[in-house]
Amino acid sequence: MRVRGKSVGKKVFVLVALASSVAWAASYVAGTASSSATLQFGIMQTAGLHTSVPGTRADGGVNAWAFDATGNVLDGSGDLGRVFMYDAFAAADLADGQAVRGQTNFAMMIWDFGRSVNFVRIYPMVDHGTPLGPNVDEFGGSDMVAQSLWGSNDGDNFTLISDITAIAPGGVNGQTPTYTFTGADQPIVYRGGSAEFGAVNGYTRDYTLGTAYRYFGIRASTLRQTMKNNLVNNNSVQDSDPEIDAIATVPPPPSGGNGLTPGFWHNKNGQRAIANADPSPFAGLQALCLVNKDGTAFNPTTAAQIGGWIQSDATNMAYKLSTMLAAMYLNVNVPVKGKSVDPNALVYTWGWEAELGVAQISIADLMAAANADLCTAGHNLTIEAGAVRTHQSALKDVLDWANNNLNWVP
């Protein structure tokens, strides 16, 4: 018997109007990011067709940039291991969200991953920390988040992924500020920095992206363009110089896995596989606590019903999680060309270790955890930000990566 979604006596569903667009804030973790041991680092472009282009200092001073191979490794060595540039004239590109090589005031520190990826981790280099603690700096906290993040698939035309436009003080002595990040892809922010070097990489950030990019760029953020250099001394000189230790992503997917995305199960090939499956997957899907966008139970009886439902959005995170769980259930139970996902296979939980309590998890345990969450009373409609939505987001991301064959443990 299901806890929710099946008839037990008389059940009444209260429908809630869904907002057409909902903005979600960044998530903050007090501790450090996970180890970089399993990550692949981008190669900073210092020459060639897609080379990085330095910006300029507003005061015309020297020591305006440093691009070299130290940007390829996480070394936590402060000024000696950082790459940086001044970027005093980024405002126009930040405003329109586009930066094109060759245009006036184009500047970009550029890393190449050799392929398009939809996960990226930014390791800032913090060299202005104060004795008060790792979470603030002498520039009112903005030196830690001086970077805007950009993406490109040709190395020349860059789209703004995430900008930082405001700071709000928080905590004792202002040591836990929060920031306003623009863009649909909101980061997980690790106040404690990297696992390897701690606050030297304060406010390390993980982004899971809706659009994959091969090249990633760093420029100054709007916050750093507009904020006074030192709030304590009311100094009006701007410090628009984003500093980076390294940028990383997940490595190429290992062979195997055999995951297929919700898009596959939506198309005609997926529909045919579901309809022809023996045994049929419908009883198993009906036993899960899957929900529709409005939070009502989804109990499919035909392949067409699955096809029309399985491509989802995240307005209701329970709906998004349901579709990722259903896709993985089909990957395990409906072989395609003789291949299926091994439920005992392990996947990484990159970035969500603290939330999920493990760095690796089996597909069977991951599916069970996702279903247990969806079966919990009140977890069928998770629109508002909060602990339940965050936990569902973690489960959704790990399932999504596995469906895309990104996070299998070799």
C-alpha positions in Angstrom: 0.0 0.0 0.0 1.3 3.4 -0.9 1.5 6.1 1.7 0.2 8.6 -0.9 -1.3 8.5 -4.3 -3.5 5.4 -4.0 -7.0 5.4 -2.8 -7.3 4.6 0.8 -10.9 5.5 1.6 -11.8 8.8 0.2 -9.0 11.1 -0.9 -9.3 14.8 -1.8 -6.6 16.6 -3.7 -6.3 20.4 -3.2 -5.0 21.9 -6.4 -2.7 25.0 -6.2 -2.2 27.4 -9.0 1.4 27.2 -10.2 3.4 30.4 -10.8 4.5 30.7 -14.4 8.0 31.6 -13.3 9.7 31.3 -10.0 13.1 32.5 -9.1 15.2 30.4 -6.7 18.1 31.6 -4.6 21.6 30.1 -4.3 22.1 27.5 -1.6 24.8 28.0 1.0 26.9 25.4 2.8 28.9 26.4 5.8 31.6 23.9 5.2 33.8 23.1 2.3 33.1 21.6 -1.2 33.8 17.9 -1.8 37.3 16.8 -2.8 38.5 17.7 -6.2 40.1 14.2 -6.6 37.4 13.0 -9.0 37.2 16.3 -11.0 38.7 17.3 -14.3 40.3 20.8 -14.5 39.8 23.1 -17.4 42.8 24.4 -19.4 43.2 28.1 -19.2 43.6 29.5 -22.8 46.7 31.7 -22.8 47.5 31.5 -26.6 45.9 30.4 -29.9 42.5 31.2 -31.5 40.5 31.2 -28.3 43.0 32.8 -26.0 42.0 34.8 -22.9 41.8 38.5 -23.3 42.7 40.8 -20.4 40.6 43.8 -19.4 41.9 47.1 -18.2 42.3 49.0 -14.9 40.1 52.1 -14.4 43.2 54.0 -13.2 45.4 52.9 -16.1 47.8 51.2 -13.7 50.2 48.3 -14.4 49.9 44.8 -13.1 46.6 44.6 -14.8 46.4 40.8 -15.4 48.2 37.4 -15.1 47.3 34.5 -17.3 49.4 31.3 -17.0 49.3 27.5 -16.3 48.6 28.1 -12.6 45.0 28.5 -13.7 45.0 24.8 -14.7 45.5 23.4 -11.2 44.0 23.8 -7.8 47.0 24.8 -5.7 45.8 27.2 -3.0 49.0 29.2 -3.1 47.5 32.7 -3.0 48.9 35.4 -5.3 51.5 33.0 -6.8 48.9 30.5 -7.8 46.2 32.8 -9.0 45.1 34.0 -12.4 43.4 37.4 -12.5 42.6 40.4 -14.6 41.2 43.9 -14.0 38.0 44.4 -15.8 36.7 47.9 -15.1 34.5 48.2 -18.2 32.4 45.0 -18.2 29.1 46.8 -17.4 27.7 46.9 -20.9 28.3 43.2 -21.6 26.9 42.3 -18.1 23.8 44.3 -18.9 23.0 42.6 -22.2 24.3 39.2 -21.3 26.5 38.8 -24.3 30.3 39.2 -24.8 31.8 38.8 -28.3 35.5 38.6 -29.1 36.6 41.6 -31.0 34.0 44.0 -29.7 34.8 47.0 -27.6 35.8 46.2 -24.0 35.6 42.5 -24.6 37.7 40.8 -21.9 37.5 37.2 -20.7 39.6 34.7 -18.8 38.8 31.5 -20.7 39.0 27.8 -19.8 38.5 24.9 -22.3 37.2 21.5 -21.2 37.5 19.9 -24.6 33.8 19.0 -24.7 30.5 20.6 -23.7 29.7 20.0 -20.0 26.7 21.0 -17.8 28.5 21.0 -14.4 31.2 23.5 -13.4 32.9 24.3 -10.2 34.5 27.7 -9.6 37.4 27.9 -7.2 38.0 31.6 -6.3 41.4 32.8 -5.0 40.8 34.9 -1.9 43.8 37.1 -0.9 42.0 39.8 1.1 40.7 37.8 4.1 40.7 39.4 7.5 41.4 38.0 11.0 37.7 38.0 11.7 37.2 34.8 9.9 37.1 33.1 6.5 33.7 34.4 5.5 34.3 38.1 5.1 37.1 40.2 3.7 38.4 43.7 3.9 36.3 44.6 0.9 33.0 43.9 2.6 32.8 40.4 1.3 32.8 41.2 -2.4 36.4 40.1 -3.1 35.2 36.5 -2.6 32.5 36.8 -5.3 34.1 39.2 -7.8 33.4 36.8 -10.7 30.7 36.6 -13.3 30.5 33.2 -15.1 30.1 32.9 -18.9 29.7 30.0 -21.4 30.5 29.5 -25.0 30.7 26.6 -27.5 32.9 28.3 -30.0 35.3 30.2 -27.7 34.4 33.6 -29.2 30.7 34.3 -28.4 30.0 34.1 -24.7 26.6 34.0 -22.9 26.3 35.2 -19.3 25.4 32.3 -17.0 25.6 33.9 -13.6 26.3 37.4 -12.4 26.4 38.7 -8.8 24.6 41.9 -8.3 24.1 42.5 -4.6 25.3 41.6 -1.1 23.3 41.3 2.1 25.1 41.2 5.4 24.5 38.3 7.7 25.7 36.6 10.8 28.0 37.7 13.6 30.2 40.7 12.4 28.7 40.2 8.9 30.7 37.0 8.4 27.9 35.1 6.6 26.7 37.4 3.9 24.4 36.3 1.1 24.5 37.4 -2.5 22.1 37.9 -5.3 23.0 35.7 -8.2 21.3 36.3 -11.6 20.4 33.6 -14.0 18.3 30.4 -14.0 21.3 28.3 -12.9 21.7 29.1 -9.2 24.9 27.8 -7.5 25.6 25.9 -4.4 28.0 28.1 -2.5 30.5 26.6 -0.1 31.4 29.3 2.4 34.3 27.3 3.7 36.0 27.0 0.3 37.7 23.9 -1.0 38.3 20.6 0.8 42.0 21.0 0.0 42.8 24.6 1.0 39.7 25.9 2.9 39.1 29.6 3.0 41.8 30.4 0.5 39.2 29.3 -2.0 36.3 30.8 0.0 32.9 30.7 -1.6 33.7 27.9 -4.0 30.6 27.5 -6.2 29.0 24.5 -8.0 26.7 25.2 -11.0 24.5 22.6 -12.7 23.6 24.1 -16.0 20.5 23.8 -18.2 22.7 24.5 -21.2 26.1 22.7 -21.7 29.2 24.7 -22.8 32.7 23.7 -23.8 34.4 27.0 -22.9 33.9 28.9 -19.7 34.8 32.5 -19.1 35.3 34.7 -16.0 34.8 38.4 -15.9 34.1 40.9 -13.1 30.7 40.8 -11.5 28.3 43.7 -11.4 28.8 43.8 -7.6 32.5 44.3 -8.1 31.8 47.0 -10.8 29.6 49.0 -8.5 30.6 48.3 -4.9 33.0 50.6 -3.1 36.4 49.1 -2.6 36.4 49.1 1.1 33.2 49.6 3.0 34.9 50.2 6.3 37.1 53.1 5.0 34.5 54.3 2.4 37.1 54.1 -0.3 35.6 54.8 -3.7 38.3 53.1 -5.7 36.9 50.0 -7.4 38.7 46.6 -7.3 37.2 45.0 -10.4 39.7 42.2 -10.6 38.3 38.7 -10.5 40.8 36.2 -9.2 40.6 32.4 -9.8 42.6 29.4 -8.5 41.0 26.9 -11.0 37.8 25.8 -12.7 36.7 22.1 -12.8 34.0 19.8 -14.1 33.2 16.1 -13.9 35.4 13.8 -16.0 34.1 12.2 -19.2 31.6 9.5 -18.5 33.1 6.1 -18.0 32.1 3.4 -20.4 28.9 1.6 -19.5 26.1 2.9 -17.4 23.5 2.6 -20.1 21.4 5.5 -18.8 18.8 7.0 -21.1 17.2 10.4 -20.6 13.6 11.4 -20.2 13.8 12.7 -23.7 14.5 9.2 -25.0 11.5 7.7 -23.2 9.4 10.5 -24.6 10.4 9.8 -28.3 9.0 7.1 -30.5 11.9 4.7 -29.8 11.3 4.9 -26.1 7.6 4.6 -26.5 8.1 1.5 -28.6 10.4 0.0 -26.0 7.9 0.6 -23.2 5.0 -0.8 -25.2 6.9 -4.0 -26.2 8.5 -4.6 -22.8 8.0 -8.0 -21.3 7.3 -7.9 -18.4 5.4 -4.6 -18.7 6.8 -1.8 -16.5 3.4 -0.3 -15.6 2.8 -2.1 -12.4 6.2 -1.1 -11.1 5.7 2.5 -12.1 2.3 2.6 -10.4 3.9 1.3 -7.2 6.1 4.4 -7.1 4.9 7.7 -5.6 5.1 9.6 -8.9 3.2 12.9 -9.3 2.0 15.3 -11.9 3.0 19.0 -12.1 0.0 19.9 -9.8 1.0 17.3 -7.2 -1.7 14.7 -8.0 -0.7 11.1 -8.4 0.5 9.8 -11.7 -0.3 6.1 -12.4 0.4 5.4 -16.1 -1.2 2.5 -18.0 0.1 3.3 -21.5 3.3 4.3 -23.1 1.7 7.4 -24.5 0.8 8.6 -21.0 4.4 8.3 -20.0 5.6 10.1 -23.1 3.4 13.0 -22.5 4.3 13.3 -18.9 8.0 12.6 -18.6 9.5 15.8 -20.0 9.0 18.1 -17.0 10.0 21.4 -15.5 11.1 22.1 -12.0 8.3 24.5 -10.9 7.1 21.7 -8.7 10.4 19.9 -7.7 8.4 16.8 -6.8 7.2 16.5 -10.4 10.8 16.9 -11.7 12.1 14.3 -9.3 9.2 12.0 -10.3 10.2 12.1 -14.0 13.9 11.5 -13.2 13.0 8.5 -11.0 10.6 7.1 -13.7 13.3 7.4 -16.3 15.8 5.5 -14.2 13.1 2.9 -13.3 12.7 2.4 -17.1 16.5 2.3 -17.6 16.7 -0.6 -15.1 13.6 -2.5 -16.1 13.2 -2.0 -19.9 16.2 -3.1 -21.8 17.0 -1.2 -25.0 19.1 -3.1 -27.6 19.8 -5.6 -24.9 21.2 -3.1 -22.5 19.9 -1.8 -19.2 21.2 -0.1 -16.0 22.6 -2.3 -13.3 20.7 -1.4 -10.1 23.8 -2.3 -8.1 26.0 0.1 -10.0 27.4 3.1 -8.0 27.1 6.8 -8.9 28.8 9.9 -7.5 26.7 12.5 -5.7 29.0 15.4 -6.6 28.2 18.5 -4.6 25.4 16.9 -2.7 27.5 14.7 -0.3 26.4 16.7 2.8 22.8 16.7 1.8 22.6 13.0 1.0 25.1 11.8 3.5 27.2 9.8 1.0 29.7 10.5 -1.7 28.6 7.4 -3.7 25.3 5.6 -3.8 23.9 2.6 -5.7 21.2 3.1 -8.2 18.8 0.9 -6.2 19.4 2.9 -3.0 19.1 6.2 -4.9 15.8 5.2 -6.4 14.6 4.0 -3.0 15.6 7.3 -1.4 13.8 9.3 -4.1 10.7 7.3 -3.8 10.7 7.4 0.0 10.8 11.2 -0.2 8.0 11.4 -2.8 5.9 9.0 -0.6 6.3 11.3 2.4 3.1 13.2 3.2 3.3 16.8 1.9 6.2 16.2 -0.4 4.1 15.9 -3.5 4.0 19.7 -4.1 7.3 21.5 -3.5 7.1 24.9 -5.1 8.5 27.1 -2.2 12.2 27.1 -1.4 13.0 25.1 1.7 14.6 22.0 3.1 12.2 19.6 1.3 12.7 21.2 -2.1 16.5 21.3 -1.5 16.6 17.6 -0.7 14.5 16.7 -3.7 16.8 18.8 -5.9 19.8 16.8 -4.7 18.1 13.5 -5.5 16.9 14.9 -8.8 20.4 16.0 -9.8 22.1 12.7 -9.1 19.4 10.8 -11.0 19.6 13.3 -13.9 23.4 12.9 -14.1 23.0 9.1 -14.1 20.3 9.2 -16.8 22.8 11.2 -18.8 25.7 8.8 -18.0 27.8 11.5 -16.3 28.4 10.3 -12.7 29.0 6.5 -12.9 31.7 5.2 -10.5 34.3 3.2 -12.7 
